[in-house]
Amino acid sequence: MIDEFEEFDEELVSEAVTDGIRVRVSSDYIEDESRPDEGRYFWTYTVRIDNDSGQTVTLKRRTWHIADALGQSFVVEGDGVVGEQPVLLPGDAFEYTSGTPLSAPSGMMFGAYEMNREDGAVFEAMIPPFSLDSPYDTRRLS
């Protein structure tokens, strides 16, 4: 869990709230990891999950939908995030950074986290759509 949170640049943040779980995402194009001449573009994205509900929740699984400007899309699913299945008490927050490559200079991502409440209920917390934009594409998906 985190105590302090560096504020996202509000212009670059996508946000969704589902059953008291607030998910905020920002993305950054990483020039050093990208090879535009080889059709490789790389972004990092930072996610902050706040438990504004009155119950403890555990993030069990993730599903990401990723699409690029060329019309290619794929789904990434798995247990937890960055090797963890964080437990968030009411008022807690969890933040992580991950990354994704694309073969196009822009794209978008969205998805859902499978959350388990302490009372046994299971629900999906939505991950809002956010754009992956690079300086190599004059079109913007957002």
N, C-alpha and C positions, 0 to 999 in steps of 0.2 A: 504494500500500500504506500501511498505517497502522502506526505504532510504538506509540502509546498508544491505549487504548480506554476510553471512559467506560462503566462497568459499567451494564448494563441493570437495571432494577428486576426482580428475579428472579420476582416474582409475575406480571409482565406479559409474560414472554418465552415464545415457543414455540420449540422446538429440534428439529432432526432431524440425523442423521448418516448419510451415504451414502458408502461407500468412502473413509472418512477425510476427507470434506468435511463440516464442521459448519456448519449454517445456523441462525442465531438471528434472530428477528424480534420487534419490539415495535411497537405502534401507538399513536397519539395522536389524539384527536378535536380538530379545530381549529375552535373557536367563531368566530373572526374570518373564516374562509373559508366558513362555513356559513350557510344561509338557511332555517331550518326552516319558516318561514311560506310559502316557495316550494318546499318539498320538495327542498331541496339540503343535503346533509350531507357534510362533507369530513374526511378523515383523512390523516395522514402515517404512513408506516411506515419503520422503520429496520431494515436488514438488515446483519448481519455474517456474512461467510463466512470460515471459518478452514480452511486446508489443513493438516490433521493427518496427511496421508498422506506417503509417502516420495517422491512424484513431483511434478513441476511440472504444474499444470493451467491451462487457459485456459477462462474462461467465455465460451462462444460465443453461446448463445441463452437466452431465457427464455420460459416459458409460465406465465401467471397465470390462475387460475379465481377469479372474483369473483361472489359471490351476495349479494343483500340479503334482508331479512326479509319482503319482499313476494313473494318467489319468483322475482324476475328474476335472471338470471345471464348472464354473458358471459365470453369468453376473450380475453386479450390476449397476443399473441406478438410476438417481435421479436428482433433481434440484440442481444446484450450487455445491459448495464444502464446507465442514465443516460448513454448515448452512449459507453460504454466496453466493451471486451472484456478485462477484467483478467486478467493472468497472475499466478498465485500460486505462488511457490516453496514447497517444504516449510517449514512454520512461518509462512508469511505469512498475513496477513488483509486483507480488503477490506471496507469499510463504506460504505454509501450510504443516502440518504434520498430517498424519492419520495412520491407521494400519489395518492389516488383519491377521486372523488366518488361518492356514492350518492343515490338518490332516496328512501331509507328511513332511519330513524334507527339501524339496525344492520345488520350483515352479516358476512361472513367472506371470507377469501382463503386460497388455498394454491396450490402450483404446483411447478415443477421448473426447474432450470438444466441446459442441455446443457453438459457439461464434456468437454474433450478433454485426454487425458493426453499427456505427452511421448513415450510409446511408441506413440502413435497410437490408443489405445483411446478410445472415446466412451461416456459413461454419463450418466445423469440423476441429479443431486443433488436430493433432495427438499426443497421449501420447506414447512415444517410449516403446518398450518392455524392461523390466528389470527383472533380476533374483532375486529370494528370496532363498538365500542359507543359510544353517545352518551348524554348525560343525558336525551334526549328519548324514550327507549324503556326502559320498566321491565323488559322481557324481556331476558335476556342469552343470547347464543348460545354463550358459553363456560362 
